[in-house]
């Protein structure tokens, strides 16, 4: 993960992955970032915790998308975050 942002205005959590290109993304995902679909849900909080853990420990993550851009119109919603390495 190269960048992670959390906006105070609406709580939007979005991030970029480095080291490869995403495949199979929906047409709405015109920007290369990923968006946590529901940052206030348990799953959203767990996904953010995994991203922070990966960043803090230098581990890599793999992300699978939900094939939607519901949380933000041009970034794909995250379905799952995998901590690898």
Secondary structure, DSSP 8 states (H G I E B T S, - for coil): --EEEE-TTT--EEEE--SS---S--TT--SS-EE-S-TTSHHHHHHHHHHHHHHHHT-EEEEEE-S---SSTTSEEEEEEEEE-
